[in-house]
Amino acid sequence: MVQSSPATRRLLVTIILALFILAAFGISGFTIADMDGHQIDYRLPPLQEPEPVDVIVNGDFELPWEDREDVAPEWEAYTNGQAHVGWYEETWPEAVHTGEQAQLMEIFEVDPNVQSRVIAIYQTVDVAPDSTYDLELFAILRSMVQPGDRNKDEFAMHWGVDYAGEGEYENVEEWVFMPLEEQSRLGSTGEYPDDIPLFYERITGTIETGESDKITLFIRGLKKFATPPEVNFDVDNVSLVGPPPGPIVIITPEAPAEDDTAAEEMMPDTGVILPEQFSAGALALGGLVIVVLGVGAAAGLLLTRKET
């Protein structure tokens, strides 16, 4: 019968101990052993991502207009001209979604043979690169068109993004259509049976920032043809929610401790702290150690057999 050498037996014992140690730490969390051999549970709290924020300023249009007669504070105006256009502080309760104010835009008296007249508001905001932001806004599209001629694609609203953050209308490569019902411009003040109160419709979307750390959000109204009827566009409660601007930082909360001084005193000179859950790299390293030890043990056994 072939008996293993003391060196081979030590290798086998080492392998078994390594397996037990890996299994024990895989089940337990952080443990600190004091000088008396007592173990103290010291589990690491889970990682926390930053709380989402709304990067739009004055998205509810409630900041005082003061001397401004057109666009709400923190917003800018755009038009491609060749029509009568106007921006106004909307205070008619029926045309305000929440609060006391909204943004009103209007187009009429388009120049002859001119198409696709645009009126818009926009705002440039800081964002986190490589992030996703959720857009939400509320809008009304209302015109002086007779009931039978509404919703025939003469008017539309869209939103779009200048990913360079330059506030340039021409930088917008894609305009996202807002599926809105065309309502009577006069709402409940219209003549029966067209005296239906105005109602806001909710629009949502998703914006991927890519490499940009600054973007410009445009919200536009469009009158496609040089027809006489006036069209109004109301906007309220615009929000763009996502990570705080700047590089994304994962915050690791401090582990709870009754007394930091006491924790330091309990730390042994040669104590060990291991994570509650092993990462893929740690598991791979542990597996590699076991394989190396196993190979060494097998080699030792072969050598012992040859010697005998």
C-alpha positions as CSV (number, residue, x, y, z in Angstrom):
1,M,0.0,0.0,0.0
2,V,1.4,3.4,-1.0
3,Q,1.4,6.0,1.8
4,S,1.5,9.7,1.2
5,S,4.4,11.8,2.5
6,P,3.9,14.4,5.2
7,A,4.2,17.2,2.5
8,T,1.4,15.7,0.5
9,R,-0.9,15.4,3.5
10,R,-0.2,19.0,4.4
11,L,-1.3,20.1,0.9
12,L,-4.5,18.1,1.1
13,V,-5.3,19.7,4.5
14,T,-4.6,23.1,3.0
15,I,-7.0,22.5,0.2
16,I,-9.8,21.4,2.6
17,L,-9.2,24.4,4.8
18,A,-9.3,26.8,1.8
19,L,-12.6,25.3,0.8
20,F,-14.1,25.7,4.3
21,I,-12.8,29.3,4.5
22,L,-14.3,30.3,1.1
23,A,-17.6,28.7,2.0
24,A,-17.7,30.4,5.4
25,F,-17.0,33.8,4.1
26,G,-19.4,33.3,1.2
27,I,-22.2,32.8,3.6
28,S,-21.3,35.3,6.3
29,G,-20.8,39.1,5.9
30,F,-18.0,41.2,7.2
31,T,-16.6,39.8,10.4
32,I,-14.0,41.2,12.7
33,A,-12.3,39.0,15.2
34,D,-11.0,40.5,18.4
35,M,-8.0,39.3,20.3
36,D,-10.2,36.9,22.4
37,G,-11.5,35.2,19.2
38,H,-15.0,36.8,19.4
39,Q,-16.5,37.7,16.0
40,I,-18.4,40.9,15.4
41,D,-20.9,41.1,12.5
42,Y,-20.0,44.2,10.3
43,R,-22.1,44.0,7.2
44,L,-21.6,46.5,4.4
45,P,-24.8,48.5,3.5
46,P,-25.9,48.3,-0.1
47,L,-24.6,50.8,-2.7
48,Q,-26.9,53.8,-3.3
49,E,-27.3,55.7,-6.6
50,P,-27.9,59.4,-6.4
51,E,-31.5,60.6,-6.1
52,P,-33.0,61.7,-9.5
53,V,-33.5,65.5,-10.0
54,D,-35.5,67.7,-12.3
55,V,-33.0,69.7,-14.3
56,I,-35.6,72.1,-15.8
57,V,-35.9,75.5,-14.2
58,N,-39.4,77.1,-13.9
59,G,-41.0,74.1,-15.6
60,D,-44.3,75.0,-14.0
61,F,-44.0,78.7,-15.3
62,E,-44.9,80.0,-11.8
63,L,-41.9,82.4,-11.5
64,P,-43.1,86.0,-11.8
65,W,-43.2,87.3,-15.4
66,E,-42.4,90.8,-14.0
67,D,-41.8,93.0,-17.0
68,R,-41.6,90.2,-19.4
69,E,-44.4,90.3,-21.9
70,D,-43.6,87.1,-23.9
71,V,-41.6,84.1,-22.6
72,A,-41.5,82.9,-19.0
73,P,-38.3,83.4,-17.0
74,E,-35.6,80.8,-17.6
75,W,-37.0,80.1,-21.1
76,E,-36.1,81.5,-24.5
77,A,-38.2,82.1,-27.7
78,Y,-37.7,80.9,-31.3
79,T,-39.6,81.5,-34.5
80,N,-38.8,81.1,-38.2
81,G,-40.8,84.2,-39.0
82,Q,-43.1,85.2,-41.9
83,A,-46.2,85.1,-39.8
84,H,-47.6,86.9,-36.8
85,V,-46.4,85.1,-33.7
86,G,-46.7,85.8,-30.0
87,W,-45.7,84.5,-26.6
88,Y,-47.9,85.3,-23.5
89,E,-48.3,84.7,-19.9
90,E,-51.3,82.3,-19.8
91,T,-53.5,83.1,-16.7
92,W,-56.9,81.9,-17.9
93,P,-57.6,79.1,-15.3
94,E,-59.1,76.9,-18.0
95,A,-55.8,77.0,-19.9
96,V,-53.5,76.4,-16.9
97,H,-52.8,72.9,-15.9
98,T,-51.6,73.6,-12.3
99,G,-50.9,76.8,-10.4
100,E,-51.8,80.1,-11.8
101,Q,-49.7,80.4,-15.0
102,A,-48.7,78.6,-18.1
103,Q,-46.9,79.5,-21.4
104,L,-49.1,80.5,-24.3
105,M,-47.8,80.7,-27.9
106,E,-49.9,81.7,-31.0
107,I,-49.5,81.9,-34.8
108,F,-51.8,83.6,-37.3
109,E,-51.6,85.8,-40.4
110,V,-49.1,83.7,-42.2
111,D,-47.5,85.3,-45.3
112,P,-48.9,84.1,-48.6
113,N,-47.6,80.9,-50.0
114,V,-45.4,80.2,-46.9
115,Q,-45.6,76.9,-45.2
116,S,-44.4,75.3,-41.9
117,R,-44.3,78.4,-39.6
118,V,-42.9,77.6,-36.2
119,I,-43.1,79.1,-32.8
120,A,-41.2,77.6,-29.9
121,I,-39.7,77.9,-26.4
122,Y,-36.5,76.3,-25.3
123,Q,-34.2,75.9,-22.3
124,T,-30.6,74.8,-22.0
125,V,-29.8,72.6,-19.0
126,D,-26.8,70.7,-17.5
127,V,-27.1,66.9,-17.5
128,A,-25.0,63.9,-16.7
129,P,-23.3,62.2,-19.7
130,D,-24.3,58.7,-20.7
131,S,-27.6,59.0,-18.8
132,T,-31.3,58.6,-19.3
133,Y,-33.7,61.4,-18.5
134,D,-37.5,61.2,-18.4
135,L,-39.4,64.0,-20.0
136,E,-42.9,65.0,-19.0
137,L,-45.0,67.9,-20.1
138,F,-48.7,68.9,-20.5
139,A,-50.0,70.7,-23.5
140,I,-53.1,72.0,-25.3
141,L,-53.5,72.5,-29.1
142,R,-56.5,74.8,-29.8
143,S,-57.5,76.6,-33.0
144,M,-60.3,78.7,-34.5
145,V,-61.1,76.0,-37.1
146,Q,-64.7,74.8,-37.2
147,P,-65.4,71.4,-35.5
148,G,-65.7,69.5,-38.8
149,D,-62.3,70.7,-40.0
150,R,-60.2,70.0,-36.9
151,N,-57.7,67.3,-36.5
152,K,-56.8,67.3,-40.1
153,D,-53.0,67.7,-39.7
154,E,-52.9,71.4,-40.3
155,F,-51.4,72.1,-36.9
156,A,-49.0,70.1,-34.7
157,M,-46.8,70.2,-31.6
158,H,-43.4,68.5,-31.2
159,W,-40.4,68.4,-28.8
160,G,-36.8,68.0,-29.8
161,V,-33.2,68.2,-28.4
162,D,-30.1,70.1,-29.4
163,Y,-27.5,67.7,-27.9
164,A,-24.8,70.3,-28.3
165,G,-26.5,72.4,-25.7
166,E,-26.1,75.5,-27.9
167,G,-29.7,76.6,-28.1
168,E,-29.7,76.2,-31.8
169,Y,-33.0,75.2,-33.5
170,E,-31.1,73.9,-36.5
171,N,-29.2,71.4,-34.3
172,V,-32.3,69.4,-33.6
173,E,-32.1,66.3,-35.8
174,E,-35.4,64.7,-34.8
175,W,-38.7,66.2,-33.8
176,V,-40.9,64.0,-31.7
177,F,-44.6,64.3,-32.5
178,M,-47.1,65.0,-29.7
179,P,-50.4,63.2,-30.3
180,L,-52.8,66.0,-29.2
181,E,-56.5,66.5,-30.0
182,E,-57.2,69.8,-31.7
183,Q,-59.6,71.7,-29.4
184,S,-61.6,74.9,-29.8
185,R,-59.5,78.0,-29.1
186,L,-62.4,79.4,-27.0
187,G,-63.0,76.4,-24.8
188,S,-66.0,76.7,-22.6
189,T,-66.6,80.3,-23.8
190,G,-67.4,79.1,-27.3
191,E,-70.9,78.9,-28.7
192,Y,-73.1,75.9,-28.0
193,P,-72.6,73.0,-28.9
194,D,-68.8,73.8,-29.1
195,D,-68.6,75.2,-25.6
196,I,-66.4,72.4,-24.3
197,P,-63.9,73.3,-21.6
198,L,-60.2,73.0,-22.5
199,F,-58.2,70.1,-21.2
200,Y,-54.5,69.4,-21.0
201,E,-52.9,66.2,-22.4
202,R,-49.9,64.5,-20.9
203,I,-46.8,63.9,-23.0
204,T,-43.9,61.8,-22.0
205,G,-40.6,60.8,-23.6
206,T,-37.0,59.6,-22.9
207,I,-33.8,61.5,-23.6
208,E,-30.4,59.7,-23.8
209,T,-27.7,62.2,-23.2
210,G,-24.8,60.2,-24.8
211,E,-21.5,62.2,-24.3
212,S,-23.3,65.5,-23.7
213,D,-23.1,67.3,-20.4
214,K,-25.4,70.0,-21.6
215,I,-28.5,69.9,-23.8
216,T,-31.3,72.2,-25.1
217,L,-34.9,71.1,-24.9
218,F,-37.2,72.7,-27.6
219,I,-41.0,72.6,-27.5
220,R,-42.6,73.9,-30.7
221,G,-45.9,74.6,-32.3
222,L,-46.3,74.2,-36.1
223,K,-48.8,75.8,-38.5
224,K,-48.2,73.9,-41.8
225,F,-50.2,76.0,-44.3
226,A,-50.8,79.7,-45.0
227,T,-54.5,79.5,-43.9
228,P,-56.3,82.3,-42.0
229,P,-57.3,80.5,-38.7
230,E,-55.4,81.3,-35.6
231,V,-53.8,78.5,-33.6
232,N,-52.8,78.6,-29.9
233,F,-50.4,76.3,-28.1
234,D,-50.4,76.1,-24.3
235,V,-47.6,74.4,-22.3
236,D,-47.4,73.7,-18.5
237,N,-45.5,71.5,-16.0
238,V,-42.4,70.6,-18.0
239,S,-39.9,68.3,-16.2
240,L,-36.8,66.4,-17.2
241,V,-35.9,64.0,-14.4
242,G,-32.6,62.0,-14.2
243,P,-29.2,61.9,-12.5
244,P,-27.8,65.1,-11.0
245,P,-25.6,66.9,-13.6
246,G,-21.9,66.0,-13.7
247,P,-20.2,62.6,-13.7
248,I,-22.2,59.7,-12.2
249,V,-21.0,58.9,-8.7
250,I,-22.2,55.8,-6.8
251,I,-22.4,56.7,-3.1
252,T,-21.4,54.1,-0.6
253,P,-23.1,54.8,2.7
254,E,-21.1,54.4,5.9
255,A,-21.6,51.2,7.7
256,P,-23.5,51.7,11.0
257,A,-21.3,51.7,14.1
258,E,-22.3,52.4,17.6
259,D,-18.9,53.8,18.5
260,D,-16.1,54.3,16.0
261,T,-13.5,54.3,18.7
262,A,-14.8,51.0,20.1
263,A,-14.7,49.5,16.6
264,E,-11.1,50.5,16.2
265,E,-10.2,49.1,19.6
266,M,-11.8,45.8,18.6
267,M,-9.8,45.5,15.4
268,P,-7.0,42.9,16.0
269,D,-3.5,43.5,14.9
270,T,-3.8,40.6,12.4
271,G,-7.6,40.6,12.0
272,V,-9.3,39.8,8.7
273,I,-12.3,41.6,6.9
274,L,-13.9,40.0,3.9
275,P,-16.9,41.2,1.9
276,E,-20.4,39.6,2.4
277,Q,-20.7,38.9,-1.3
278,F,-17.7,38.0,-3.4
279,S,-17.2,39.8,-6.7
280,A,-16.6,37.8,-9.9
281,G,-12.9,38.6,-9.7
282,A,-12.7,37.4,-6.1
283,L,-14.4,34.1,-6.9
284,A,-12.1,33.6,-9.9
285,L,-9.1,34.3,-7.8
286,G,-10.2,31.9,-5.1
287,G,-10.9,29.2,-7.8
288,L,-7.4,29.8,-9.2
289,V,-5.8,29.3,-5.8
290,I,-7.7,26.0,-5.3
291,V,-6.7,24.8,-8.7
292,V,-3.1,25.6,-8.1
293,L,-3.2,23.8,-4.7
294,G,-4.9,20.9,-6.3
295,V,-2.3,20.6,-9.0
296,G,0.4,20.8,-6.4
297,A,-1.2,18.1,-4.4
298,A,-1.6,15.8,-7.4
299,A,2.0,16.4,-8.4
300,G,3.1,15.5,-4.9
301,L,1.1,12.3,-4.9
302,L,2.6,11.3,-8.3
303,L,6.1,11.9,-7.0
304,T,5.5,9.9,-3.9
305,R,4.3,6.9,-5.9
306,K,7.3,7.1,-8.1
307,E,9.6,7.1,-5.1
308,T,7.9,4.1,-3.7
